[in-house]
């Protein structure tokens, strides 16, 4: 290959690095706030309700807008929407870093979610459009490994920056935003556009439906799944007693998404311009691949939500040490990315290999979980798991989009991103509920067996559970409650082991589900993948 041919390819790879950094930014911002929340609460003197909105508002808005931004990507070009999203993310990062009170910080987090929703599906569309053949699989390996690694690195970065100021966790985004913008402008060409317009009503229905669904999945454990267990306060409004706001959100979400689907089906049938062309689901690899994506999201993000708690409060790691332990996961993810470059196997084989390794890593984690687990055993389990993430998370996207026609790439990416985000929200909801339920039940049983009266066992179990384990160090420091702290560590370890096994089971289910995926992409004489399925084509 001569230098003339190499130059555009090299430029695309530099562009991919910029896109991957953009994805890393939005994923890190999901996990980093969990680590810096304590200093935010202390500095801004805020309550539990405001702290919760600082955590969750970003993820809710992020999930709500993915289908809409996917369609915008098709109409206005993926590169343009990606750059606007990066700009919004940078501006709102400044707003968050300088926020003098909780109100402005929550607003900044809401607006950050808009930027994140513009970045994720457009990053997929850019990768899909910029690479072909073997290079496309390699590019998706880099893209997917970035997600797994960034989710793991977030707590480490947050723990380090919290030693200086929580504001740096947002301020550090600025130089990266400038670097990403320059990289995309210099190394990726402007994306093609599809003629058409936005289905405004469909956009409203999808935003309301996905937003309410994300809220319900994330907040179910807090406010109650059926009846209200904690009052929900938004501004001057308060919801307390009666049916849970989570249950109402689920019902309203179901109605909105049902209406959205009916509208999109009708528009597709009558020659209109749907926000989401439902005929894409007639493509088996797209339909079944998104189901696998959803299940993988549940398994992968669920364990990451509870693992740092166990490391910090059962094993007595510092925030920084807990983040450092998760680097093994990130290292495994990047190793898988590099290994995939020289592996000739099809993307579906990579996905299955990755899921198998993820299951193995989580089973190993469950087996070695103890209050005195050696750090190297934890690192080994997380490394194996991370290698699996690097293969599976990266290439499942390649499989899902393999047969989607180019004019619908933005819509397809939006759907796949929504499946991933909803899977992660569901995983966090299910696994944290399972983890804390196991912690509460196991601790209560241990305390009552030790001879503690049932009322005292209930009270101490509630203290440990509601503090997410953070009360354990203070209990351990008092000789009168040191035995309670030991029992709490054992109970938390049981919760971690159960969570690891459940996540392994979910990922094993996803592995079985890959049997239903059969991309119809053919291989040309040049080694490039060309979708054999040319329909559906969007109407202009």
C-alpha positions in Angstrom: 0.0 0.0 0.0 1.5 3.3 -1.0 1.7 6.4 1.2 -1.3 8.0 -0.6 -3.5 5.1 0.4 -2.1 5.0 4.0 -2.7 8.6 4.8 -6.5 8.6 4.8 -6.5 5.3 6.8 -4.1 6.8 9.4 -6.3 9.9 9.6 -9.4 7.8 10.2 -7.6 6.0 13.1 -6.6 9.3 14.6 -10.3 10.4 14.3 -11.3 7.2 16.0 -9.1 8.0 19.0 -10.9 11.4 19.3 -14.3 9.7 19.1 -13.3 7.1 21.7 -12.1 9.9 24.0 -15.6 11.5 23.6 -17.3 8.2 24.6 -14.9 7.9 27.5 -15.9 11.3 28.8 -19.6 10.6 28.9 -19.2 7.1 30.5 -16.8 8.4 33.1 -19.3 11.1 34.1 -21.8 8.4 34.9 -19.5 6.7 37.5 -17.3 9.5 38.7 -20.0 11.4 40.6 -20.6 8.4 42.8 -17.1 8.8 44.2 -17.1 12.6 44.6 -20.6 12.9 46.0 -19.5 13.0 49.7 -17.3 16.1 49.2 -20.0 17.8 47.1 -22.5 17.2 50.0 -20.1 18.7 52.5 -19.0 21.7 50.4 -22.5 22.7 49.2 -24.3 21.7 52.4 -27.0 19.8 50.5 -29.5 17.1 51.6 -30.0 13.6 50.4 -32.7 14.5 47.8 -30.5 17.0 46.0 -27.6 14.6 46.2 -29.7 11.9 44.5 -30.7 14.3 41.7 -27.0 15.2 41.1 -26.3 11.5 40.7 -29.2 10.4 38.5 -30.4 13.4 36.4 -27.6 12.9 33.9 -28.4 9.3 33.3 -32.1 9.9 33.0 -31.8 12.7 30.4 -29.1 10.7 28.6 -31.3 7.7 28.1 -34.4 9.7 27.2 -32.9 11.5 24.2 -31.0 8.7 22.5 -33.6 7.9 19.8 -34.1 11.6 19.0 -30.4 12.3 18.6 -30.0 9.2 16.5 -32.5 10.6 14.0 -30.8 14.0 14.1 -27.6 12.2 13.2 -29.1 10.9 10.0 -30.7 14.2 9.0 -27.8 16.6 9.8 -24.8 14.4 9.7 -23.2 12.3 12.5 -20.0 14.5 12.7 -22.0 17.7 13.1 -24.2 16.4 15.9 -21.2 14.8 17.6 -19.4 18.1 17.7 -22.4 20.0 19.0 -22.7 17.4 21.7 -19.1 17.7 22.7 -19.6 21.5 22.8 -22.6 21.2 25.0 -20.8 18.7 27.3 -17.8 21.1 27.6 -20.0 24.1 28.4 -22.0 22.3 31.0 -18.8 20.8 32.6 -17.7 24.4 33.2 -21.1 25.2 34.6 -20.9 22.1 37.0 -17.3 22.9 38.0 -18.3 26.5 39.0 -21.7 25.8 40.5 -22.2 27.7 43.7 -25.2 25.7 44.9 -27.0 22.4 44.4 -29.7 23.9 42.1 -27.2 25.0 39.4 -25.2 21.8 39.7 -28.4 19.7 39.1 -29.2 21.9 36.1 -25.7 21.4 34.8 -26.1 17.6 35.2 -29.4 17.7 33.3 -27.8 19.6 30.4 -24.7 17.4 30.4 -27.1 14.5 29.8 -28.2 16.3 26.5 -24.6 16.5 25.4 -24.0 12.8 26.3 -27.1 11.7 24.3 -25.7 13.5 21.3 -22.3 11.9 21.6 -23.0 8.2 22.1 -25.2 7.3 19.0 -23.2 9.6 16.7 -19.9 8.1 17.8 -21.3 4.7 16.7 -22.5 6.1 13.4 -19.1 7.7 12.8 -17.3 4.4 13.4 -19.7 2.5 11.2 -19.3 5.0 8.4 -15.6 5.5 8.6 -14.4 1.9 8.5 -15.1 -1.1 6.4 -14.0 -4.8 6.3 -11.6 -6.0 9.0 -10.8 -2.4 10.0 -14.5 -1.9 11.1 -14.3 -4.8 13.5 -11.0 -3.4 14.9 -12.5 0.1 15.3 -15.5 -1.3 17.1 -13.1 -3.2 19.4 -11.5 0.1 20.4 -14.9 1.8 20.8 -16.3 -0.9 22.9 -13.2 -1.4 25.1 -13.3 2.3 25.8 -16.8 1.9 27.4 -15.7 -0.9 29.7 -12.4 0.8 30.6 -14.0 4.2 31.2 -16.6 2.7 33.5 -13.8 1.2 35.6 -11.5 4.2 35.5 -14.2 6.6 36.6 -14.0 5.7 40.3 -10.1 5.8 40.2 -10.1 9.3 38.6 -12.8 10.5 41.0 -10.9 9.3 44.0 -7.7 11.0 42.9 -9.4 14.3 42.0 -11.4 14.4 45.2 -8.1 14.8 47.1 -7.8 18.2 45.4 -11.4 19.3 44.8 -14.6 17.7 43.5 -14.8 20.6 41.0 -11.8 19.2 39.1 -13.8 16.1 38.3 -15.8 18.4 35.9 -13.1 20.9 35.1 -10.7 18.2 33.8 -13.2 17.7 30.9 -12.3 21.0 29.3 -8.8 20.2 27.8 -10.2 16.9 26.6 -13.1 18.5 24.9 -10.7 20.8 23.0 -8.6 17.8 22.0 -11.6 15.8 20.8 -13.0 18.6 18.8 -9.7 19.2 17.0 -9.2 15.5 16.3 -12.7 15.0 14.8 -12.5 18.2 12.7 -9.0 17.3 11.4 -9.3 13.6 10.8 -13.0 12.7 10.1 -14.8 14.0 7.0 -18.2 15.6 7.2 -20.9 12.9 7.4 -23.6 12.5 4.7 -27.1 13.6 5.5 -30.5 12.2 4.8 -33.2 14.5 3.5 -36.2 14.6 5.8 -37.7 16.1 8.9 -38.2 15.3 12.6 -41.3 13.6 13.8 -41.9 16.1 16.7 -44.7 14.1 18.3 -42.7 10.9 18.0 -39.7 12.7 19.5 -41.8 13.9 22.5 -43.3 10.4 23.1 -39.9 8.6 22.9 -38.3 11.2 25.2 -41.1 11.0 27.8 -41.3 7.2 27.6 -37.6 6.5 27.8 -37.1 9.2 30.4 -39.8 7.8 32.7 -38.5 4.3 32.2 -35.0 5.3 33.1 -36.3 7.2 36.2 -38.3 4.2 37.3 -35.5 1.7 36.9 -32.9 3.9 38.6 -35.1 5.1 41.5 -37.2 2.0 42.3 -35.2 1.0 45.3 -35.3 4.5 46.7 -39.0 5.4 46.4 -40.5 1.9 46.4 -41.6 -0.2 43.5 -45.4 -0.3 44.3 -46.0 1.9 47.3 -44.1 5.1 48.3 -41.4 4.3 50.9 -39.6 7.7 50.7 -41.2 11.1 49.7 -40.2 12.4 46.2 -39.5 16.1 46.3 -39.1 18.2 43.1 -38.9 21.9 43.9 -42.0 22.9 45.9 -43.8 19.6 45.0 -43.7 16.6 47.2 -45.0 13.0 46.6 -45.6 11.0 49.8 -47.9 8.1 50.5 -50.1 6.0 48.2 -48.8 4.5 45.0 -45.1 4.9 44.4 -44.1 7.5 41.8 -42.0 4.7 40.3 -45.1 2.6 39.6 -46.8 5.6 38.0 -43.7 6.3 36.0 -43.6 2.7 34.7 -47.3 2.9 33.7 -46.9 6.3 31.9 -43.7 5.1 30.2 -45.5 2.0 28.9 -48.3 4.1 27.5 -45.9 6.6 25.9 -43.7 4.0 24.3 -46.8 2.0 23.1 -48.1 5.2 21.5 -44.7 5.9 20.0 -44.4 2.4 18.5 -47.9 2.7 17.0 -47.1 6.1 15.5 -43.8 5.0 14.0 -45.5 1.9 12.5 -48.2 4.1 11.0 -45.7 6.6 9.5 -43.6 3.8 8.0 -46.7 2.2 6.5 -48.1 5.4 5.0 -44.9 6.8 3.6 -44.2 9.3 6.4 -40.9 10.1 8.1 -40.7 8.1 11.3 -38.3 9.0 14.1 -37.4 5.3 14.2 -38.0 3.1 11.2 -39.6 0.0 12.9 -38.8 -2.0 9.8 -35.2 -2.1 11.1 -36.5 -4.7 13.5 -37.3 -7.0 10.6 -33.5 -7.5 10.3 -32.8 -10.5 12.6 -29.3 -9.5 13.5 -30.5 -6.0 14.5 -33.5 -7.2 16.4 -31.9 -10.1 18.3 -28.6 -8.2 18.7 -30.4 -5.4 20.6 -31.9 -8.0 22.9 -28.4 -9.4 23.6 -27.1 -5.8 24.1 -29.9 -5.2 26.7 -29.0 -8.3 28.7 -25.3 -7.6 28.5 -25.9 -4.1 29.8 -27.7 -5.5 32.8 -24.9 -7.9 33.7 -22.0 -5.6 33.0 -23.1 -2.4 34.7 -24.8 -4.1 37.6 -21.6 -5.6 39.0 -19.7 -2.3 38.6 -22.3 -0.5 40.7 -21.8 -2.7 43.8 -18.1 -3.8 43.5 -16.6 -0.5 44.8 -18.8 -0.6 47.9 -17.5 -4.0 48.8 -13.9 -3.0 48.2 -14.2 0.1 50.3 -16.3 -1.1 53.2 -15.8 -4.8 53.5 -12.1 -4.9 52.6 -11.3 -1.4 53.9 -9.8 0.0 50.7 -9.6 3.7 50.3 -11.5 5.3 47.4 -8.3 5.5 45.4 -7.3 1.9 46.2 -10.8 0.7 45.1 -10.5 2.6 41.9 -7.0 1.2 41.4 -8.4 -2.4 41.8 -10.8 -1.7 38.9 -7.8 -0.8 36.7 -7.4 -4.5 36.2 -10.8 -4.5 34.5 -9.7 -1.6 32.2 -6.4 -3.4 31.4 -8.2 -6.5 30.4 -10.6 -4.6 28.2 -7.8 -2.9 26.4 -5.8 -6.2 26.0 -8.8 -7.7 24.4 -9.0 -4.7 22.0 -5.4 -5.3 20.9 -5.8 -9.0 20.6 -8.9 -8.6 18.4 -6.7 -6.8 15.8 -4.9 -10.1 14.9 -7.9 -12.5 15.3 -9.5 -13.4 12.0 -12.7 -14.7 13.7 -16.0 -13.0 12.8 -17.5 -10.5 15.2 -20.1 -12.9 16.5 -17.3 -15.3 17.6 -15.7 -12.4 19.5 -19.0 -11.7 21.2 -19.4 -15.3 22.3 -15.8 -15.6 23.5 -16.2 -12.3 25.4 -19.4 -13.4 27.1 -17.8 -16.7 28.1 -14.8 -14.9 29.6 -17.1 -12.5 31.4 -19.0 -15.4 33.0 -15.7 -17.0 34.0 -14.4 -13.8 35.6 -17.6 -13.2 37.6 -17.8 -16.8 38.8 -14.2 -16.6 39.9 -14.9 -13.3 41.7 -17.8 -15.0 43.5 -15.7 -17.9 44.5 -12.8 -15.9 45.9 -15.0 -13.2 47.6 -14.1 -13.1 51.3 -13.4 -10.4 53.9 -9.7 -11.1 53.5 -9.5 -11.7 49.7 -6.0 -11.2 48.3 -5.8 -8.2 46.0 -4.1 -10.3 43.3 -7.0 -12.7 43.2 -9.5 -9.9 42.8 -7.3 -8.4 40.1 -7.1 -11.7 38.3 -10.9 -12.1 38.3 -11.4 -8.6 37.2 -8.8 -8.9 34.4 -10.5 -12.0 33.0 -13.8 -10.2 33.2 -12.3 -7.1 31.6 -11.0 -9.2 28.7 -14.5 -10.5 28.2 -15.9 -7.0 28.2 -13.3 -5.9 25.6 -14.5 -8.6 23.2 -18.2 -8.8 23.9 -19.1 -5.1 24.4 -17.0 -4.0 21.4 -18.2 -6.5 18.9 -21.9 -6.8 19.8 -22.3 -3.3 18.3 -20.6 -4.5 15.1 -23.0 -7.4 14.9 -26.1 -5.3 15.6 -25.3 -2.7 12.9 -23.9 -5.1 10.3 -27.0 -5.3 8.2 -28.4 -1.8 8.8 -28.3 0.3 5.6 -26.1 3.4 5.7 -29.0 5.9 5.4 -30.5 4.5 8.7 -27.2 4.3 10.6 -28.1 7.1 13.0 -31.4 5.5 13.8 -29.9 2.1 14.3 -27.1 3.5 16.5 -29.7 5.4 18.6 -31.7 2.2 19.2 -28.6 0.2 20.0 -27.4 3.0 22.4 -30.9 3.1 24.0 -30.8 -0.7 24.5 -27.3 -0.4 26.1 -28.3 2.5 28.5 -31.6 0.9 29.5 -29.8 -2.3 30.2 -27.3 -0.5 32.4 -30.1 1.3 34.3 -31.9 -2.0 34.8 -28.7 -3.7 35.8 -28.0 -1.0 38.4 -31.6 -1.2 39.7 -31.7 -5.0 39.9 -28.2 -5.6 41.3 -28.2 -2.9 43.9 -31.6 -4.1 45.1 -30.3 -7.7 45.2 -27.0 -6.6 46.9 -28.7 -4.6 49.7 -31.5 -7.1 50.2 -28.9 -9.8 50.6 -26.8 -7.6 52.9 -29.8 -6.7 55.1 -31.1 -10.3 55.4 -27.7 -11.9 56.0 -26.6 -9.3 58.5 -29.9 -9.7 60.4 -29.5 -13.5 60.5 -25.9 -13.2 61.7 -26.7 -10.8 64.5 -29.7 -12.7 65.8 -27.7 -15.9 65.8 -25.0 -14.2 67.8 -27.6 -13.5 70.5 -28.5 -9.9 69.7 -32.2 -9.0 70.3 -34.2 -8.9 67.2 -35.1 -5.2 67.5 -31.4 -4.3 67.9 -30.4 -6.5 65.0 -33.0 -4.8 62.8 -31.9 -1.3 63.8 -28.2 -2.0 63.2 -29.0 -3.8 59.9 -30.9 -0.7 58.8 -28.0 1.6 59.7 -25.5 -0.4 57.7 -27.8 -0.9 54.7 -29.1 2.7 54.4 -25.5 4.0 54.6 -24.5 1.6 51.8 -21.9 0.1 54.1 -20.2 3.4 55.0 -21.2 3.0 58.7 -19.0 -0.1 59.0 -15.7 1.8 59.8 -17.3 3.7 62.7 -18.9 0.5 64.0 -15.5 -1.2 63.8 -13.8 1.6 65.7 -16.1 1.2 68.7 -15.2 -2.0 70.7 -18.9 -2.4 71.7 -20.0 -2.7 68.0 -16.8 -4.2 66.5 -18.5 -7.6 66.2 -21.4 -6.0 64.3 -18.9 -4.5 61.9 -17.4 -7.9 61.3 -20.8 -9.4 60.7 -21.6 -6.5 58.3 -18.4 -7.2 56.3 -19.3 -10.9 56.0 -22.9 -10.0 55.0 -21.6 -7.5 52.4 -19.3 -10.2 51.0 -22.2 -12.6 50.7 -24.1 -9.9 48.8 -21.2 -9.4 46.4 -20.8 -13.1 45.8 -24.6 -13.5 45.1 -24.5 -10.4 42.8 -21.5 -11.8 40.9 -23.2 -15.2 40.3 -26.5 -13.5 39.2 -24.5 -11.3 36.7 -22.7 -14.4 35.5 -26.1 -16.0 34.9 -27.4 -13.1 33.0 -24.4 -13.0 30.7 -24.7 -16.8 30.2 -28.3 -16.1 29.1 -27.0 -13.5 26.7 -24.5 -16.1 25.4 -27.3 -18.5 24.7 -29.3 -15.7 23.0 -26.5 -15.1 20.5 -27.7 -18.3 18.8 -30.5 -16.2 17.4 -28.2 -13.7 15.8 -27.2 -14.4 12.2 -25.8 -11.3 10.4 -26.4 -11.5 6.7 -23.3 -9.5 5.8 -21.4 -10.9 2.9 -17.7 -10.7 2.4 -16.4 -9.2 -0.8 -13.3 -10.2 -2.6 -11.4 -7.3 -1.0 -12.3 -8.5 2.5 -14.8 -5.8 3.1 -18.2 -6.5 4.7 -21.2 -5.4 2.6 -24.7 -5.7 4.0 -26.5 -8.3 2.0 -29.8 -6.9 3.4 -30.6 -3.6 1.6 -34.0 -2.9 3.1 -35.5 -1.1 4.8 -34.5 2.1 3.2 -35.8 5.4 4.7 -38.1 7.5 2.7 -36.8 11.0 2.0 
